[in-house]
């Protein structure tokens, strides 16, 4: 082992001890998910999600203070941190979670240097070692089941192995439902069910009001997802709600539009490798995000886009769509994300401040996104090659956000930006949509508004341009500068005019407070698109009624937590009585 200074070793050990303490606290919060699900403690679920997200920054700040306390030397010296980085790499050489430990070191360094001096000499821009390629079967993260005794027996074994402390509402019925769905698809063409093998991850994935059993089916040389969402009936019983078995449905479950799972993953990298076998199109960064390691997801994203830049040649350009009043948005056509920079000055009539906008994005990161808001990653001092920026984009950024830029002959450094999955703006999508596609998009648009509202989120500005369409056809909200808790709004009916002058007035003749919302005005969002408006009003005219919103506020204030299903309601099993139980 190379000799390093005693001070560097103390710093490296302090950071590693801090990481291990963070990971233990993270796991303890996560392990409580099972009891919260079994007791239907839904408010506690939301509280635990926020606590776990906030834990990372709290631990990083604590560790940085400890770093300052273990040495009398000047901790602003880069050379000292380079030595500490090299020592740390040695300390984590055999650490099972070395890659997440690297990210933790990076976070402490960035907190010390305010996200400056980002270089592989100072932090782990590149991983310190090659990824583990040992076969997953050598690790005890999943249980394999064989169909040799029949499909029903195999499913029964799976459900019994995943028994919760609360009893199954009706296991026999659930077994029959699952087997019937499997035989309809995807096992319809499997001639011999005894050839089927199922690998189920040992840990249950908890999120919101559901617990997901996640695995893969292997037959005829294929690998197919099998996901069993389980719900609590609120009376002390658990039931399987449906079966999901396609790559697309699995991808939606693990979507960037949803809250992070609580799953006991002692070595997350192995879970990510398993999940990649059933969702091969998902990047590692997204999978790390989905299981709650969003800080390491940022690291994986940064590494991935650096690798992409080496094999691509297209330029960053202004993102298509109507330009926003608060954000300047750009993209790389060959890469599926957008980069959002807060403008120095906001276009009228926006009255929010940059601090308020940042707070809105933090609010979203800690909220239940119910599949209707895009997750964002926040970066400081993101470095780009200047020659990859179009001149038009550079001019716009220099015009609207000069305080966020550092530009020289080689680099463009953006001091603060958000990264978000790229979607087609809903207003652009509708321009080329068929009548049927328009109807489906309007159904999705209304469902998005309703599901956000049920989660106590009011989008504020519900213009079509503020929503996007994913590759799965889902409509997602992504412009957060006007959103607020639904319970903070005052929904009103527009008063009837008392005189002809009031009826013809250009401006409201009645008083309007800042929190007032008039749902009747939502019709204006469809200006110029009568087909979309007609479709929306057939499906969601209740959103024009202020009483709809007030009833929802009453439910939320009474402590009711709505169910938001990440799959179509028509896929849900019928909870009928089972056939006569088999003898075993």
C-alpha positions in Angstrom: 0.0 0.0 0.0 1.3 3.4 -0.9 2.2 5.6 2.1 0.1 8.7 2.5 0.2 11.4 5.1 -1.3 10.7 8.5 -3.6 13.7 8.0 -4.9 12.3 4.7 -5.5 9.0 6.3 -7.5 10.6 9.1 -9.6 12.5 6.6 -10.2 9.4 4.5 -11.1 7.3 7.5 -13.5 10.0 8.9 -15.3 10.2 5.5 -15.6 6.4 5.2 -16.8 6.1 8.8 -19.4 8.8 8.0 -20.5 6.9 4.9 -20.9 3.7 6.8 -23.0 5.5 9.5 -25.1 7.2 6.7 -25.7 3.8 5.0 -26.7 2.2 8.3 -29.2 5.0 9.1 -30.5 4.8 5.5 -31.1 1.1 5.9 -32.8 1.4 9.2 -35.3 3.9 7.8 -35.8 1.6 4.8 -36.4 -1.5 7.0 -39.3 0.2 8.6 -41.2 0.1 5.3 -42.6 -3.4 5.9 -44.3 -2.4 9.2 -45.6 0.8 7.8 -47.2 -1.2 4.9 -48.7 -3.9 7.1 -50.2 -1.3 9.5 -51.4 0.9 6.7 -49.5 3.9 8.2 -49.6 6.0 5.0 -48.7 9.3 6.6 -45.7 7.6 8.2 -44.7 6.4 4.7 -44.5 10.0 3.4 -42.7 11.2 6.5 -40.1 8.4 6.2 -39.5 9.2 2.5 -38.7 12.8 3.3 -36.5 11.8 6.3 -34.5 9.4 4.1 -34.0 12.0 1.3 -32.9 14.7 3.8 -30.5 12.2 5.6 -27.8 12.4 2.9 -27.2 16.2 3.1 -27.4 16.1 6.9 -24.7 13.3 7.1 -22.4 15.1 4.5 -22.5 18.3 6.6 -21.8 16.4 9.8 -18.9 14.6 8.2 -17.4 17.8 6.8 -17.4 19.2 10.3 -15.7 16.1 11.6 -13.1 16.4 8.9 -12.2 19.9 10.1 -11.9 18.6 13.7 -9.5 15.7 13.0 -6.7 17.9 11.6 -5.1 21.2 12.4 -4.1 21.6 8.8 -5.8 23.9 6.3 -8.6 21.8 4.7 -8.8 24.1 1.8 -5.5 22.7 0.4 -6.3 20.7 -2.7 -3.1 18.6 -2.3 -4.3 17.4 1.0 -7.6 16.2 -0.6 -5.8 14.5 -3.5 -3.8 12.5 -0.9 -7.0 11.8 1.0 -8.7 10.6 -2.2 -5.9 8.2 -3.0 -6.0 6.9 0.6 -9.8 6.5 0.4 -9.5 4.5 -2.8 -7.3 2.0 -0.9 -9.7 1.9 2.1 -12.7 1.1 -0.1 -10.8 -1.4 -2.4 -12.7 -4.3 -0.8 -15.8 -2.4 0.3 -19.0 -4.0 -1.0 -20.5 -0.6 -1.7 -17.4 1.1 -3.0 -19.2 3.0 -5.8 -21.7 4.6 -3.4 -18.9 5.3 -1.0 -17.1 7.1 -3.8 -20.1 9.3 -4.4 -20.2 10.2 -0.6 -16.5 11.2 -0.8 -17.4 13.4 -3.8 -20.2 15.1 -1.9 -18.0 15.9 1.1 -15.4 17.3 -1.2 -17.9 19.4 -3.1 -19.3 20.7 0.1 -15.8 21.8 1.1 -15.0 23.4 -2.2 -18.5 24.6 -3.2 -18.5 22.3 -6.3 -15.3 23.8 -7.7 -12.2 21.9 -8.8 -14.2 18.9 -10.2 -11.4 16.7 -11.5 -10.6 13.0 -11.3 -7.4 13.9 -9.4 -9.6 15.3 -6.6 -12.7 13.2 -6.6 -14.0 10.0 -8.2 -15.2 11.4 -11.6 -14.3 7.9 -12.9 -14.9 4.8 -10.7 -11.8 3.5 -8.8 -12.2 0.0 -10.1 -14.0 -2.1 -12.8 -17.6 -3.1 -12.0 -18.4 -6.5 -10.5 -19.1 -9.0 -13.2 -19.4 -12.1 -11.0 -22.6 -14.0 -11.9 -25.6 -12.8 -9.9 -26.5 -16.4 -9.0 -23.4 -16.4 -6.8 -25.1 -13.8 -4.6 -28.1 -14.5 -2.4 -30.3 -11.7 -3.6 -32.9 -13.8 -5.3 -34.7 -17.1 -4.8 -35.3 -19.4 -7.8 -38.5 -21.4 -8.3 -39.2 -24.2 -10.7 -42.4 -25.1 -12.4 -41.7 -28.8 -12.2 -44.6 -29.4 -9.8 -47.1 -27.2 -11.7 -47.6 -23.4 -12.0 -50.1 -23.2 -9.1 -47.7 -24.8 -6.6 -44.9 -22.5 -7.7 -47.0 -19.4 -7.3 -48.2 -20.6 -3.9 -44.5 -21.2 -2.8 -43.7 -17.6 -3.9 -46.6 -16.1 -1.9 -45.8 -18.1 1.2 -42.1 -17.1 1.1 -43.2 -13.5 0.9 -45.7 -13.7 3.7 -46.3 -10.5 5.6 -47.0 -10.2 9.3 -50.6 -9.3 8.2 -52.4 -12.3 6.7 -53.3 -12.8 3.0 -56.9 -11.7 2.4 -57.4 -14.7 0.2 -54.3 -16.5 -1.1 -56.1 -19.1 -3.1 -58.0 -16.5 -5.1 -54.7 -14.6 -5.7 -53.0 -17.8 -6.9 -55.8 -18.4 -9.4 -55.8 -14.9 -10.6 -52.0 -14.9 -11.2 -52.0 -18.3 -12.9 -54.9 -17.3 -15.2 -53.1 -14.0 -16.2 -49.8 -15.9 -16.8 -51.5 -18.4 -19.0 -53.2 -15.7 -21.0 -49.9 -14.0 -21.5 -46.9 -14.3 -21.5 -47.0 -18.1 -21.0 -49.7 -18.7 -23.7 -47.2 -20.3 -26.1 -45.3 -22.3 -23.4 -46.0 -25.9 -24.2 -44.5 -27.3 -20.9 -44.9 -25.2 -17.8 -42.4 -27.4 -16.1 -39.7 -25.7 -18.1 -40.5 -22.4 -16.4 -38.0 -20.9 -13.9 -38.8 -17.8 -11.8 -36.2 -15.8 -9.9 -37.7 -13.5 -7.3 -35.6 -10.8 -5.5 -35.7 -11.6 -1.8 -36.4 -8.0 -0.8 -39.9 -6.4 -1.2 -40.1 -3.0 -3.0 -42.3 -0.6 -1.0 -43.7 2.6 -2.3 -46.7 4.7 -1.2 -49.5 2.3 -0.4 -48.1 -0.8 -2.2 -45.6 -3.6 -1.8 -44.1 -5.0 -5.0 -42.7 -8.6 -5.4 -40.2 -8.2 -8.3 -38.6 -11.0 -10.3 -38.1 -12.5 -13.7 -39.4 -15.5 -15.6 -37.0 -17.5 -17.8 -38.3 -19.8 -20.5 -37.6 -20.6 -24.1 -34.4 -18.5 -23.9 -36.4 -15.4 -22.9 -36.2 -13.2 -19.8 -39.5 -11.7 -18.9 -40.4 -9.5 -15.9 -42.8 -10.7 -13.2 -44.1 -8.0 -10.8 -46.8 -8.6 -8.3 -48.2 -5.4 -6.7 -49.6 -6.2 -3.2 -52.1 -3.9 -1.4 -53.4 -3.6 2.1 -57.2 -3.7 2.3 -57.2 -1.5 5.3 -58.7 -4.2 7.5 -55.6 -6.2 8.2 -55.4 -8.2 5.0 -53.0 -8.3 2.1 -53.9 -9.1 -1.5 -52.2 -9.3 -4.9 -53.7 -6.5 -7.1 -52.4 -7.5 -10.5 -49.6 -9.1 -12.5 -47.2 -7.1 -14.6 -45.1 -8.9 -17.1 -43.8 -6.7 -19.9 -40.7 -4.5 -20.2 -42.8 -1.5 -20.6 -45.0 -2.1 -17.5 -41.8 -2.8 -15.5 -40.3 0.4 -16.8 -43.4 2.4 -15.8 -43.2 0.9 -12.3 -39.6 2.1 -12.0 -40.3 5.4 -13.8 -38.5 8.7 -13.3 -42.0 10.2 -12.5 -42.4 8.2 -9.3 -41.2 8.4 -5.7 -38.2 6.3 -4.7 -38.7 2.7 -3.5 -37.9 1.6 0.0 -36.2 -1.8 -0.6 -33.7 -3.6 1.7 -30.7 -3.6 -0.7 -27.6 -4.2 1.4 -25.5 -4.0 -1.8 -27.5 -1.8 -4.3 -25.3 -2.5 -7.3 -26.4 -6.2 -7.3 -30.0 -5.2 -7.3 -29.4 -2.7 -10.2 -27.7 -5.5 -12.2 -30.7 -7.8 -11.6 -33.2 -5.0 -12.5 -31.2 -4.4 -15.7 -32.0 -7.9 -16.9 -35.8 -7.1 -16.9 -35.4 -3.4 -18.0 -32.5 -3.5 -20.4 -33.3 0.0 -21.8 -33.0 1.8 -18.4 -29.8 3.5 -17.6 -28.0 2.5 -14.4 -28.5 6.1 -13.1 -32.3 5.7 -13.3 -32.3 2.4 -11.5 -30.1 3.8 -8.7 -32.6 6.7 -8.5 -35.6 4.4 -8.4 -34.3 2.4 -5.3 -33.5 5.6 -3.4 -29.8 6.2 -4.2 -30.4 9.4 -6.2 -27.1 11.0 -5.2 -25.2 8.0 -6.8 -27.7 8.2 -9.6 -26.3 11.7 -10.3 -22.8 10.3 -10.4 -23.8 7.5 -12.8 -25.6 10.0 -15.0 -22.5 12.3 -15.2 -20.3 9.4 -16.1 -22.7 8.2 -18.7 -23.0 11.6 -20.5 -19.3 12.0 -20.4 -18.9 8.7 -22.2 -21.7 9.6 -24.6 -19.9 12.9 -25.5 -16.9 10.9 -26.6 -18.9 8.9 -29.1 -21.2 11.6 -30.4 -20.7 14.8 -32.4 -24.0 16.7 -32.3 -24.4 20.0 -30.6 -26.4 21.2 -27.7 -29.4 23.3 -29.0 -32.3 25.2 -27.6 -35.1 22.7 -26.7 -38.1 22.7 -29.1 -41.4 24.2 -27.8 -42.5 27.5 -26.5 -39.8 29.2 -24.5 -40.4 29.5 -20.8 -40.6 32.7 -18.8 -38.5 31.4 -16.0 -36.2 28.7 -17.5 -33.9 28.5 -20.5 -34.0 24.9 -21.7 -31.6 23.1 -24.0 -30.9 19.6 -25.1 -28.5 17.3 -27.0 -30.6 15.7 -29.8 -28.7 12.4 -29.4 -29.3 12.2 -25.6 -32.7 11.9 -23.9 -32.6 14.7 -21.3 -33.1 18.4 -21.1 -31.0 20.9 -19.2 -32.8 23.8 -17.4 -31.2 27.0 -16.3 -33.0 29.6 -14.2 -33.0 33.0 -16.0 -31.5 36.0 -14.3 -34.7 38.0 -14.9 -38.1 36.5 -15.4 -40.5 37.6 -18.2 -43.7 39.2 -17.2 -46.1 38.5 -15.7 -44.0 36.1 -13.5 -43.5 37.4 -10.0 -41.6 34.5 -8.5 -37.9 34.8 -7.5 -35.0 32.4 -8.1 -35.1 31.3 -4.5 -38.8 30.5 -4.8 -38.1 28.4 -8.0 -35.4 26.5 -6.3 -37.7 25.8 -3.3 -40.3 24.5 -5.7 -37.9 22.0 -7.2 -36.9 20.9 -3.7 -40.5 20.5 -2.9 -41.0 18.2 -5.9 -38.0 16.1 -5.0 -39.5 15.3 -1.6 -43.1 14.9 -2.8 -45.0 11.9 -3.9 -44.8 12.4 -7.7 -47.6 9.8 -8.3 -46.2 9.1 -11.8 -47.1 12.6 -13.0 -44.1 14.8 -12.2 -40.6 14.3 -13.7 -37.7 13.7 -11.3 -34.9 16.3 -11.6 -31.3 16.2 -10.7 -29.7 19.4 -9.5 -26.1 20.1 -10.5 -23.6 22.9 -9.6 -20.7 23.8 -12.0 -21.6 21.4 -14.7 -18.8 21.4 -17.3 -19.4 21.2 -21.1 -17.1 21.5 -24.1 -17.7 24.9 -25.7 -17.5 23.5 -29.2 -20.5 21.3 -28.5 -22.8 24.3 -28.0 -24.6 25.8 -31.0 -24.0 29.6 -31.4 -27.7 30.2 -31.0 -27.8 28.5 -27.7 -24.7 30.3 -26.4 -26.2 33.6 -27.4 -29.5 32.8 -25.6 -27.7 31.7 -22.4 -25.5 34.8 -22.4 -28.5 37.0 -22.9 -30.9 35.5 -20.3 -28.6 33.9 -17.7 -25.1 35.5 -17.8 -24.6 35.2 -14.1 -24.9 31.4 -14.4 -22.1 31.1 -17.0 -18.3 30.8 -17.0 -17.1 30.6 -20.6 -13.6 30.3 -22.0 -12.1 29.0 -25.3 -12.5 25.4 -24.2 -15.3 25.2 -21.6 -18.8 26.3 -20.8 -19.4 25.9 -17.1 -23.0 26.4 -15.9 -23.0 27.2 -12.2 -26.5 25.8 -11.5 -28.8 23.7 -13.6 -31.4 21.0 -13.5 -31.4 17.8 -15.6 -34.7 16.2 -16.5 -35.9 13.4 -18.8 -36.8 14.8 -22.2 -40.4 14.5 -23.3 -42.4 15.9 -26.2 -44.4 19.0 -25.0 -48.1 18.2 -25.0 -49.0 21.2 -27.1 -46.5 20.1 -29.9 -47.7 16.5 -29.6 -51.3 17.5 -30.2 -50.4 19.4 -33.4 -49.7 16.1 -35.2 -52.0 13.8 -33.2 -54.9 11.9 -34.7 -58.3 12.3 -33.2 -57.9 9.1 -31.2 -54.4 10.1 -30.0 -55.9 13.5 -29.0 -58.6 11.9 -27.0 -56.2 9.6 -25.2 -53.8 12.5 -24.5 -56.7 14.5 -23.1 -57.7 11.6 -20.9 -54.1 11.4 -19.7 -53.9 15.2 -19.2 -57.0 15.2 -17.0 -55.8 12.2 -15.1 -52.5 13.8 -14.4 -54.2 16.9 -13.0 -56.5 14.8 -10.8 -53.8 12.5 -9.5 -51.5 15.5 -8.7 -54.4 17.1 -6.9 -55.1 14.0 -4.9 -51.5 14.1 -3.8 -52.0 17.7 -2.6 -50.2 19.3 -5.5 -51.8 22.0 -7.6 -49.8 22.7 -10.8 -50.7 26.3 -10.9 -50.0 27.0 -14.5 -51.8 24.2 -16.4 -51.0 25.3 -19.9 -50.5 22.4 -22.3 -46.9 23.4 -22.9 -46.1 22.7 -19.2 -46.9 19.0 -19.7 -45.0 16.4 -21.7 -45.7 13.0 -23.3 -43.5 10.1 -22.4 -42.5 7.3 -24.7 -45.2 5.2 -23.0 -47.9 7.8 -23.9 -48.2 9.1 -20.3 -48.7 12.8 -19.7 -46.4 14.3 -17.1 -46.1 17.7 -15.6 -42.6 19.3 -15.7 -42.8 23.1 -15.1 -42.7 23.7 -11.3 -42.4 27.4 -10.8 -46.1 27.9 -10.1 -47.0 24.8 -8.2 -48.1 24.7 -4.6 -49.9 22.5 -2.1 -53.6 22.1 -3.1 -54.7 22.9 0.4 -53.2 26.4 0.0 -55.5 27.4 -2.8 -58.9 29.1 -2.5 -61.1 27.7 -5.2 -63.9 30.0 -6.2 -66.8 30.3 -8.6 -66.7 33.4 -10.8 -69.4 35.8 -9.4 -72.2 36.6 -11.8 -72.1 40.1 -13.3 -74.7 42.5 -11.7 -74.5 45.1 -14.5 -73.9 45.2 -18.3 -70.7 47.2 -17.5 -69.4 44.4 -15.3 -70.3 41.8 -17.9 -68.3 43.6 -20.6 -65.3 44.6 -18.5 -61.9 43.6 -19.8 -60.6 42.9 -16.2 -62.3 41.2 -13.3 -64.7 43.6 -11.6 -64.5 41.5 -8.4 -61.6 41.2 -6.0 -59.0 38.4 -6.6 -56.5 37.4 -4.0 -53.2 35.7 -4.7 -54.4 32.3 -3.6 -57.7 32.5 -5.6 -58.3 29.9 -8.4 -61.3 30.0 -10.7 -61.7 26.5 -12.3 -64.1 27.8 -14.9 -61.2 29.6 -16.5 -59.4 26.2 -17.3 -61.2 26.2 -20.6 -58.8 28.9 -21.8 -56.0 26.3 -21.8 -57.4 24.8 -25.0 -57.5 28.1 -27.0 -57.1 27.2 -30.7 -57.6 23.5 -30.3 -61.4 22.7 -30.3 -60.8 18.9 -30.8 -58.7 18.8 -27.6 -61.2 20.9 -25.7 -64.1 18.8 -26.7 -62.3 15.6 -25.7 -61.3 17.0 -22.4 -64.8 18.3 -21.6 -66.3 14.9 -22.3 -63.9 13.2 -19.9 -63.0 15.7 -17.3 -65.6 18.5 -17.1 -65.7 18.0 -13.3 -62.4 19.9 -13.2 -64.3 23.1 -14.1 -66.3 22.9 -11.0 -64.9 24.6 -7.9 -66.8 22.2 -5.7 -64.8 19.3 -7.0 -61.6 20.9 -5.8 -63.0 21.9 -2.4 -64.2 18.3 -1.8 -60.7 17.1 -2.5 -59.2 19.6 -0.1 -61.6 18.4 2.6 -60.5 14.8 2.1 -56.8 15.8 2.2 -57.3 17.9 5.4 -59.1 14.9 6.9 -56.0 12.8 6.5 -57.1 10.7 3.6 -54.3 9.4 1.3 -55.5 8.6 -2.2 -54.3 5.5 -4.1 -52.4 6.2 -7.3 -51.8 3.1 -9.4 -48.8 2.9 -11.7 -50.8 0.6 -14.0 -54.2 0.8 -15.7 -57.1 0.2 -13.4 -58.6 -2.3 -15.9 -55.5 -4.6 -15.3 -56.5 -5.0 -11.6 -57.7 -8.5 -10.6 -61.3 -9.1 -9.6 -61.4 -10.0 -6.0 -63.9 -12.8 -6.4 -64.3 -15.8 -4.2 -61.8 -18.6 -5.1 -62.6 -22.1 -6.4 -62.5 -25.0 -4.0 -59.0 -25.2 -2.5 -56.6 -27.8 -3.7 -55.2 -30.5 -1.4 -51.5 -30.4 -1.2 
